[in-house]
Amino acid sequence: MSIVKQLLDPQKICHIFKRGFRVGYCPVCGERTLFFKTGDWLRDHFFCVRCRSIPRGRALFLVLSEQFPNWRELIIHESSPGSPTYEFFSAANANYVPTRFFPNIAPGTTHHGFRCEDLARQTFGNETFDMVVTQDVLEHLLEPGAAFREIARTLKPGGVHLFTVPWYHWQETRIRARMNNNVIEYLETPEYHDNLVDAKGALVVTEWGKDLCDTIYASSGMTTTVVRIFDRRCGIEAQFIEVFISRKYANGGNYLLNRWNAQFSELEDNKTSALIGYPVEV
Ligand SMILES: [Zn+2]
């Protein structure tokens, strides 16, 4: 639909005149566009008029196009994709594998066009993907450590996990709920985010804090880079806008861990784990 026709929608015109708009370039749909605001929480209320993308989706696509320009040829697994980035991944990449977790469907089988996969216990083989994408998924996982391990297992050496998540980098990670004998135990008042599979929404389990990257490293051996973009021309202006890139090292291990092991080899076995404060599995 042309941009002029879209702008004839009276609701959009109302929002645009009330809160202002910005002309720019959208990294998701790849077009010149208008960005308009429907509320003050820009993370969820700052849309591309053409594709309805929001800032975190545009930030992820900007990182994708700048740092992984061959992404259209990569074998990509996305867990729990949402609109509109799902449509653009599907159209541009023939090797894109979208999955969702359906509680009553056998893992590995297809349901409503999506392969059923639990991120914490996937049926994919080792070293299957060049890239795994998750967008605001990690805060809902009851077994995040197992999920990080599985993401690393299914990535090829040199592969990356590209993701967004609300990141409270100024405070410690806060666990809001946990599994206790197969029953969810709520440590805080339950909070839910919109979810395409469950009408009730997805329970917020973890508010990830400053230790997020350490936890990923301890769980999976992957080292994480955080990219924070502020680019009004691309409509990337919001709270919790970071894009994370966790990388699986190509040498079959992790060079930092190898260095630690070499440095502390004269100490007793397993002292490396004690030194950094948590068990390391590679
Ligand atoms: Zn767009």
Residues whose N, C-alpha, C, O or C-beta is under 5 A from the ligand:
A	BS01	ZN	C26 V28 C29 C48 R50 C51 S53
